[in-house]
Amino acid sequence: MASKSARGSRSPLLVVGIVVLAFALGAVTGALVEHATAHSAKPAGNAAAGSGTSAPTTSAPASATTTTSPPAPLSVASVTPVDGSTDVAPNGAITISMSAPLSTATPLPVLDPATPGAWTTSGSTFRFVPTTDFMPLSNLSVTVPGGTAGILGQGGGRLAESVTERFQVANGSLVRIQQLLALLDYSPLEWVPAGAPISPTDTSAQVAATYKPPGGNYKWRQRGWPVGLVTMWQPGVDNTFTRGLIMSFEADHALTPDGSVTAGLWSAMLGALASNTLNTGGYNYAVANKTTPESLTVYHDGAVVATSPANTGIGASPTPDGTFPVYERLRQQVMRCTNPGGSSYADLVQYIAYFHGNDAVHYMNRADYGIPQSLGCVELPLTDAARIWPYLAYGTLVTIIN
């Protein structure tokens, strides 16, 4: 029988083996716990408390900044018509090319004077197309606005300063000038259009007709005019006859009576036509005859209204032959000049109508009349000069013949 002490004791080798095994298991468990802890660790604040997952992290430089380039400014690449152009087509488009594409919110160029038409924008180009013709000889300007409220590009760039260019429209037809002067009763000829007349108040059609006159026919209003005047009339020809008509109109409409065709003349004629402002003074014509006895004959509306003895220029200072329009009128004046012999004179004269340089029809105190006595002027007795002077209006033709 075994003793109690022998059953309750353990073998020393068994105890040692158990201890060694336990130590080994502990070492393995510790290694596994350390490995798991290393994979589950995360930086503080990188995920919410209690989260079982980790979040990736990035790091930025402590002093990072962002740099944005300013938009490139715009410039005007070209304008058509070019600055200073003349004889520009009356219905031509205006084109402005910029240096970069334009924003849909950009303001438009400004045309002065304002003209019916429309601006369009495409890419980097503005284009204006008029819906009516420009007035003949009008001076137009187009301004491309600059500054903070000016032209805007797609990229935000602007034109630094406004750019303005100017040009002049082509002249209208002389044929239409003659037609208008006849319609306004300034011509001794009547003009009748071949088709339906253009409405006087249809501005667009009237301006278009200044470049493309309608057809029609002329006829003399009266039959009593001398042959010399009748042969001077030439349709479509710029001559003294037509310039005289223009001067008459200019004098009545506060324009310089020099026979020049200007934008102001065109505008005034079309305005007078629209308002039916017609000439009420008729048509006058004067002929100075240097055949002795010298005389001056005045016609009004085809009839002789005055005849007077006259003095024309002496041989050393003759009155020139030809036809000239009256360009200046004075009620009286002290004429000062030098005689052919070198002496000077200062004569008070009256009822003056200058027609050629310093030559004029006027009153001059003489003992007699009808012979060469002047230094180029056509001198008249006082009573006749007073009666004739109202007929010698601006633009009245004075013909000197032998």
C-alpha positions in Angstrom: 0.0 0.0 0.0 1.3 3.3 -0.9 1.6 6.0 1.8 -0.4 9.3 1.7 2.6 11.3 1.4 3.7 9.5 -1.7 0.3 10.2 -3.6 0.0 14.0 -2.7 3.5 15.0 -3.9 4.6 16.0 -7.4 7.7 15.0 -9.2 10.3 17.8 -9.5 10.7 17.2 -13.2 7.0 17.6 -13.8 6.9 20.9 -12.0 9.8 22.2 -13.8 8.3 21.2 -17.2 5.0 22.9 -16.3 6.8 26.1 -15.3 8.8 26.1 -18.5 5.7 25.5 -20.6 3.8 28.3 -18.9 6.7 30.7 -19.4 6.8 29.9 -23.1 3.1 30.3 -23.6 3.3 33.7 -21.9 6.0 34.8 -24.2 4.0 33.8 -27.2 0.9 35.5 -26.0 2.8 38.8 -25.2 4.3 38.8 -28.7 0.8 38.4 -30.3 -0.7 41.1 -28.1 2.2 43.5 -29.1 1.7 42.7 -32.8 -2.0 43.4 -32.6 -1.5 46.6 -30.7 1.0 47.9 -33.3 -1.6 47.4 -36.1 -4.5 49.0 -34.2 -2.7 52.2 -32.9 -3.6 55.6 -34.5 -2.5 59.2 -34.1 -4.4 61.2 -31.5 -7.3 63.2 -33.1 -7.2 61.4 -36.4 -10.5 59.6 -35.8 -13.4 59.9 -33.5 -13.1 58.5 -30.0 -14.0 54.9 -29.9 -13.5 54.4 -33.7 -12.2 51.0 -34.6 -10.7 52.1 -37.9 -7.8 54.3 -38.8 -7.8 57.4 -41.3 -5.1 58.3 -43.7 -3.3 61.5 -42.9 -1.6 64.2 -45.1 0.7 67.0 -44.1 1.0 70.5 -45.8 3.7 73.0 -45.6 3.2 75.4 -42.7 3.3 78.5 -44.9 1.5 77.5 -48.2 0.0 80.5 -50.4 -2.0 80.7 -53.7 -0.9 83.1 -56.6 -3.5 84.3 -59.3 -2.3 86.2 -62.4 -4.4 89.3 -63.3 -6.4 89.2 -66.6 -4.6 90.5 -69.6 -5.8 94.0 -70.6 -7.6 94.4 -73.9 -6.5 96.6 -76.9 -8.1 97.7 -80.1 -6.5 95.7 -83.0 -8.2 97.5 -85.9 -11.2 99.7 -86.8 -12.8 99.8 -90.3 -13.1 102.4 -91.7 -9.7 103.5 -90.6 -9.4 106.8 -88.6 -9.5 109.8 -90.9 -11.1 108.1 -93.8 -13.1 110.1 -96.3 -15.5 109.0 -99.0 -16.8 106.2 -96.8 -19.7 104.2 -98.2 -23.1 105.6 -97.0 -24.4 102.2 -95.9 -21.1 100.5 -95.1 -20.6 98.4 -91.9 -18.3 99.5 -89.1 -16.0 96.8 -87.7 -13.9 96.9 -84.6 -11.5 94.0 -83.8 -10.2 93.6 -80.2 -7.1 91.7 -79.0 -9.0 88.9 -77.3 -12.5 87.3 -77.3 -15.2 89.5 -75.8 -17.6 88.8 -72.9 -21.3 88.5 -73.5 -21.7 91.2 -70.8 -19.4 93.7 -72.5 -20.8 97.2 -73.2 -21.0 98.2 -76.9 -19.1 100.9 -78.8 -20.9 104.2 -79.3 -21.5 105.8 -82.7 -22.0 109.6 -82.9 -24.3 110.9 -84.2 -26.6 108.0 -83.3 -27.7 106.2 -86.5 -30.4 103.5 -86.9 -28.8 100.1 -87.0 -27.5 97.3 -84.8 -24.3 96.2 -83.1 -23.4 92.5 -83.0 -20.5 90.8 -81.1 -18.7 87.7 -82.4 -15.5 86.4 -80.9 -13.3 89.4 -80.6 -15.2 91.6 -83.1 -17.8 94.2 -82.9 -19.8 95.0 -86.1 -22.3 97.8 -86.7 -24.7 97.6 -89.7 -26.8 100.7 -90.4 -30.4 100.2 -91.4 -30.4 103.6 -93.2 -27.8 105.5 -95.2 -25.6 108.0 -93.4 -26.2 111.6 -94.4 -23.8 112.7 -97.2 -20.6 114.3 -96.0 -21.5 113.7 -92.4 -18.6 113.3 -89.9 -19.0 110.2 -87.7 -17.1 109.1 -84.7 -17.0 105.7 -83.1 -15.8 105.3 -79.5 -14.7 102.1 -77.9 -15.3 102.7 -74.2 -12.4 102.0 -71.7 -11.9 102.0 -68.0 -13.7 100.0 -65.3 -17.0 100.3 -67.1 -15.5 99.8 -70.6 -15.1 96.9 -73.0 -14.9 93.5 -71.1 -13.1 90.4 -72.4 -14.0 86.8 -71.6 -11.1 86.5 -69.3 -12.0 89.6 -67.3 -9.6 92.0 -69.1 -10.6 95.5 -69.9 -9.6 98.3 -72.3 -7.5 100.7 -70.2 -8.6 103.9 -72.0 -11.4 104.8 -74.5 -10.4 104.9 -78.2 -12.2 107.2 -80.6 -11.8 107.2 -84.4 -13.5 109.5 -86.9 -14.3 109.4 -90.6 -16.4 111.2 -93.2 -19.2 109.8 -95.4 -19.1 110.2 -99.2 -20.9 113.1 -100.9 -24.3 112.7 -102.5 -25.2 113.3 -106.1 -25.2 116.8 -107.6 -28.1 115.6 -109.7 -30.1 115.3 -106.4 -29.0 118.7 -105.3 -30.4 120.2 -108.5 -33.6 118.3 -108.1 -34.0 119.4 -104.5 -33.4 123.1 -105.4 -36.1 122.8 -108.0 -38.5 121.2 -105.6 -37.8 124.0 -103.1 -38.5 126.6 -105.8 -34.9 128.0 -105.9 -34.4 127.1 -109.5 -36.0 128.7 -112.5 -36.7 125.2 -113.6 -39.4 122.8 -112.3 -38.5 119.2 -111.8 -41.1 116.4 -112.1 -40.2 112.9 -111.0 -40.8 110.1 -113.5 -42.5 107.8 -111.0 -44.3 108.2 -107.7 -42.7 111.1 -105.7 -40.8 110.3 -102.5 -42.6 111.4 -99.4 -40.9 114.6 -98.1 -41.1 113.3 -94.6 -39.7 109.9 -95.3 -36.2 110.7 -94.1 -34.7 107.3 -94.8 -35.9 107.3 -98.4 -34.9 110.9 -98.9 -31.3 110.3 -97.7 -31.1 107.2 -99.9 -32.1 109.4 -102.9 -29.2 111.7 -102.3 -27.0 108.9 -103.5 -29.3 107.4 -106.1 -31.5 110.1 -107.5 -34.8 109.1 -109.1 -35.4 109.9 -112.7 -37.5 112.8 -113.8 -37.8 115.8 -116.2 -37.1 119.5 -116.1 -39.0 122.4 -117.6 -38.5 126.1 -117.4 -41.1 127.8 -115.2 -41.3 130.9 -117.4 -40.4 131.5 -121.1 -39.0 135.0 -120.9 -35.5 134.3 -119.9 -32.6 135.4 -122.1 -30.8 132.8 -124.2 -27.6 133.4 -122.2 -29.2 132.1 -119.0 -31.0 129.2 -120.7 -27.8 127.8 -122.2 -26.0 127.9 -118.8 -28.3 125.3 -117.4 -26.7 121.8 -117.5 -28.2 118.9 -115.5 -25.7 117.1 -113.4 -22.9 119.6 -114.1 -21.3 121.7 -111.3 -21.2 125.2 -112.8 -21.9 128.8 -111.9 -25.6 128.3 -112.6 -25.9 125.6 -109.9 -23.6 127.3 -107.5 -25.7 130.4 -107.6 -28.8 128.3 -106.7 -26.9 126.8 -103.8 -25.8 130.2 -102.6 -29.4 131.5 -102.7 -30.6 128.6 -100.5 -27.6 128.9 -98.1 -28.3 132.6 -97.5 -31.9 131.8 -96.6 -31.0 129.0 -94.2 -28.3 130.6 -92.1 -25.5 128.9 -94.0 -22.4 130.6 -95.4 -23.4 131.6 -99.0 -20.4 130.3 -100.8 -21.9 127.6 -102.9 -20.1 124.8 -101.1 -21.8 121.4 -100.7 -21.6 120.3 -97.1 -23.4 118.0 -94.7 -25.1 121.1 -93.3 -26.4 121.9 -96.8 -27.8 118.4 -97.3 -29.4 118.4 -93.9 -31.0 121.9 -94.4 -32.4 121.0 -97.8 -34.0 117.8 -96.6 -35.3 119.6 -93.6 -36.8 122.4 -95.8 -38.4 119.7 -98.0 -39.9 117.9 -95.0 -41.4 121.2 -93.6 -42.4 122.5 -97.0 -40.3 125.6 -96.5 -40.1 126.9 -100.1 -38.4 129.9 -101.6 -40.9 132.8 -102.0 -38.5 135.3 -103.7 -38.6 133.8 -107.2 -35.5 133.8 -109.4 -33.5 136.9 -110.4 -30.9 137.5 -113.1 -28.9 140.6 -114.1 -27.0 141.5 -117.3 -24.6 144.4 -117.6 -23.9 145.4 -121.2 -20.7 147.2 -121.9 -21.8 148.4 -125.3 -22.3 152.1 -125.2 -24.6 153.3 -123.8 -23.8 150.9 -121.0 -26.7 149.5 -119.1 -27.8 147.0 -116.5 -31.0 144.9 -117.1 -32.6 142.9 -114.3 -35.0 139.9 -114.8 -37.3 138.5 -112.2 -39.2 135.3 -112.9 -38.7 135.6 -116.6 -39.7 139.2 -117.0 -37.6 142.4 -117.1 -38.3 144.4 -113.9 -35.6 147.1 -114.1 -33.2 148.7 -116.6 -30.7 151.4 -115.7 -27.8 153.2 -117.3 -24.5 152.0 -115.9 -20.8 152.7 -115.8 -18.4 149.8 -116.1 -14.6 149.7 -115.8 -12.1 151.9 -117.7 -9.5 150.4 -120.0 -6.8 150.3 -117.2 -9.2 148.5 -114.8 -12.0 146.8 -116.9 -15.0 144.9 -115.6 -14.4 141.3 -116.4 -16.6 139.5 -118.9 -18.4 136.4 -117.7 -21.1 135.3 -115.2 -20.7 135.6 -111.5 -23.0 135.0 -108.5 -23.5 137.8 -105.9 -21.5 136.7 -102.8 -21.9 139.7 -100.5 -24.4 142.5 -100.0 -24.0 145.8 -98.0 -26.4 148.7 -97.6 -23.5 151.1 -97.7 -19.7 151.2 -97.4 -16.7 153.5 -97.8 -14.7 151.9 -100.6 -11.0 152.5 -100.4 -8.4 151.6 -103.0 -5.8 153.0 -105.3 -6.4 154.6 -108.7 -4.3 153.4 -111.7 -2.2 156.6 -111.4 -1.2 155.7 -107.8 -3.5 158.1 -105.9 -5.8 156.6 -103.3 -9.5 157.1 -102.9 -12.2 156.6 -100.3 -15.8 156.9 -101.7 -19.0 156.4 -99.9 -21.2 154.1 -102.0 -24.6 152.5 -101.4 -26.7 149.5 -102.3 -23.7 147.2 -102.9 -23.8 143.7 -104.3 -20.3 142.2 -104.8 -20.1 139.6 -107.6 -16.4 139.3 -108.5 -13.5 140.1 -106.1 -13.7 143.8 -105.4 -16.2 144.4 -108.2 -19.8 145.2 -107.3 -23.0 146.7 -108.5 -23.6 149.8 -106.5 -24.6 153.5 -106.5 -21.8 156.0 -107.2 -22.3 159.7 -107.5 -21.4 160.6 -111.1 -22.3 163.5 -113.4 -23.5 161.0 -116.0 -23.9 157.3 -116.6 -23.6 154.9 -119.6 -19.9 155.1 -120.2 -16.8 153.4 -118.8 -15.8 155.3 -115.6 -15.3 152.8 -112.8 -12.4 150.6 -111.7 -14.3 147.4 -112.4 -17.6 148.0 -110.7 -21.0 148.5 -112.3 -22.1 151.9 -111.1 -25.7 153.0 -111.0 -27.6 156.2 -110.3 -29.0 156.4 -106.7 -32.7 155.8 -107.5 -32.0 152.9 -109.8 -29.5 151.4 -107.4 -32.1 151.5 -104.6 -34.8 149.9 -106.9 -32.4 147.1 -108.2 -30.6 146.2 -105.0 -33.4 143.9 -103.6 -33.2 141.8 -106.7 -29.4 141.3 -106.4 -29.8 138.7 -103.6 -27.1 136.2 -102.6 -26.5 133.8 -105.5 -28.1 136.0 -108.1 -26.1 135.7 -111.4 -24.7 138.8 -112.9 -23.5 138.4 -116.5 -21.1 141.0 -118.0 -21.2 141.2 -121.8 -19.9 143.4 -124.6 
